[in-house]
Amino acid sequence: MGIHYENLDEGVREFMIRELDLDIHSGRLYISPRLTEAGTQAWPDLLREAFREHDDDWLASQLRLRRLMRTTEQRRKPKGGLAIAKVPHTAAETLAEGEFNRFYARGLCASVLASGGTEVEVYRGKAVQNPRAESQAMIGRRLPAQQLLDDLRTSQGVEPALGLPPGPNSGLTVRRVGE
């Protein structure tokens, strides 16, 4: 089950689509190396449809149903060279949840700023079995919406400077302050 996004409404969805268009037009849309060739082609449209009408669970199911994820990948061996390894069975969920959450946070920050707000609050939107200490420490923290938005716009495929989201499967996301 995906993340529960407290502020995922039509307005935030529209800002998510604007953020997606910004990445597409600037050539910065993150394309996972675990996507197949067909997955790479379908990814922007799947994101757009998920942002318009669905959620991260739907996005993950589409990746699986359409077989858009690779089944194997190359990994570096500790002593050098490459090995072929199976892609984890959770790869579709990890990719869908991570990217949907990133665009949700961007869309929410843009929405907060457009309405005159300045901050968002971190909360756990999904229960996790073994929460990391750094994730636990972030819950309830308020972040400057503009700084988080800028950070997420420039950190595709890498750990954001503000640490949100704090790695895959953390279950953390953001909401409007006071909700």
C-alpha positions in Angstrom: 0.0 0.0 0.0 1.3 3.4 -1.0 1.7 6.7 1.0 -1.4 8.5 2.3 -1.1 12.0 0.9 -3.1 14.3 3.2 -3.2 17.3 0.8 -3.6 15.5 -2.6 -6.4 17.6 -4.1 -7.1 18.9 -7.6 -5.0 22.1 -7.0 -1.9 20.1 -5.8 -2.4 17.7 -8.7 -2.3 20.6 -11.2 1.0 21.9 -9.6 2.4 18.3 -9.9 1.7 18.3 -13.6 3.3 21.7 -13.9 6.4 20.4 -12.2 6.4 17.3 -14.5 6.2 19.6 -17.5 9.1 21.7 -16.1 11.3 18.6 -15.8 10.3 17.3 -19.3 10.9 20.6 -21.0 14.3 21.1 -19.3 15.4 17.5 -20.0 15.7 16.7 -16.3 13.0 14.1 -15.8 14.4 11.1 -13.9 14.3 7.9 -15.9 15.2 4.9 -13.8 17.7 2.5 -15.4 15.4 -0.3 -14.2 12.7 0.7 -16.8 12.6 -1.2 -20.0 12.8 0.6 -23.3 9.0 0.6 -23.5 8.9 1.8 -19.9 11.2 4.7 -20.6 8.9 5.7 -23.4 5.7 5.3 -21.4 7.1 6.9 -18.1 6.2 10.6 -18.7 2.6 9.7 -19.8 2.2 7.3 -16.9 3.3 10.0 -14.4 1.0 12.5 -16.0 -2.0 10.1 -15.7 -1.1 9.2 -12.1 -0.8 12.8 -11.2 -4.1 13.7 -12.8 -6.3 10.9 -11.5 -4.5 8.3 -9.5 -1.8 7.6 -6.9 1.5 5.8 -6.4 -0.2 2.4 -6.0 -1.8 2.8 -9.4 1.5 3.8 -10.9 3.3 0.8 -9.5 0.5 -1.5 -10.8 0.8 -0.1 -14.3 4.6 -0.7 -14.2 4.0 -4.3 -13.3 1.0 -5.0 -15.5 2.6 -3.5 -18.6 5.9 -5.2 -17.8 7.8 -1.9 -18.0 10.4 -2.9 -15.4 13.6 -4.9 -16.3 13.9 -8.3 -14.6 17.7 -8.2 -14.4 20.4 -5.6 -14.1 24.1 -5.3 -14.0 25.8 -4.8 -10.7 29.4 -4.2 -9.8 31.2 -6.9 -7.9 33.1 -5.9 -4.7 36.4 -7.1 -6.3 35.7 -5.5 -9.7 33.8 -6.6 -12.8 30.1 -6.9 -13.3 27.5 -9.5 -12.4 23.9 -10.0 -13.6 21.4 -9.8 -10.8 17.7 -10.0 -10.5 15.9 -6.6 -10.0 14.1 -6.7 -6.6 10.4 -7.7 -6.9 9.6 -4.4 -5.1 11.3 -2.2 -7.7 8.1 -1.0 -9.3 6.7 0.1 -5.9 9.9 1.7 -4.9 10.1 3.7 -8.1 6.4 4.7 -8.2 6.2 5.7 -4.6 9.5 7.6 -4.7 8.8 9.6 -7.8 5.1 10.2 -7.0 6.0 11.4 -3.5 8.8 13.7 -4.9 6.3 15.3 -7.3 3.6 15.5 -4.7 6.0 17.3 -2.4 7.0 19.7 -5.2 3.3 20.3 -6.1 2.3 20.9 -2.5 5.2 23.3 -2.0 4.3 25.2 -5.1 0.6 25.3 -4.0 1.6 26.5 -0.5 3.7 29.3 -1.9 1.0 30.3 -4.4 -1.5 30.7 -1.5 0.9 32.8 0.5 2.2 30.1 2.8 5.9 29.5 3.6 6.3 26.1 5.3 5.3 22.5 5.0 5.4 19.8 7.8 6.9 16.4 7.6 4.8 13.4 8.6 4.7 9.6 8.1 2.2 8.9 5.4 2.9 5.1 5.4 3.7 2.7 8.2 7.1 1.1 7.8 8.4 -2.0 9.6 11.8 -0.7 10.6 11.8 3.1 10.7 15.2 4.6 10.4 16.3 7.0 13.3 16.9 9.8 10.8 13.3 9.4 9.5 11.8 9.4 12.9 13.7 12.6 13.8 12.2 14.4 10.8 8.5 13.8 11.8 6.8 17.1 12.8 9.7 19.2 11.4 8.7 22.3 9.5 10.6 23.0 6.3 10.7 26.2 4.2 8.5 25.4 1.2 10.6 27.4 -1.3 13.8 25.7 -0.1 12.3 22.2 -0.3 10.8 22.9 -3.7 14.2 24.2 -5.1 16.0 21.2 -3.5 13.6 18.6 -5.0 13.8 20.3 -8.4 17.6 19.9 -8.5 18.0 16.5 -6.9 16.4 14.0 -9.3 17.8 10.5 -8.8 20.0 11.6 -5.8 19.5 12.3 -2.1 18.0 15.8 -1.7 20.0 18.2 0.4 17.2 18.7 3.0 16.9 15.0 3.4 13.3 14.7 2.3 12.4 12.2 1.3 15.1 10.5 3.3 15.8 7.6 1.0 13.5 5.0 -0.5 10.7 3.4 1.5 10.8 5.9 4.4 7.1 6.5 4.3 7.7 10.2 4.9 6.1 13.1 3.0 4.8 16.6 3.7 1.5 18.4 4.4 0.3 21.9 4.9 1.2 23.3 8.3 -1.6 23.0 10.8 -3.4 20.0 9.3 
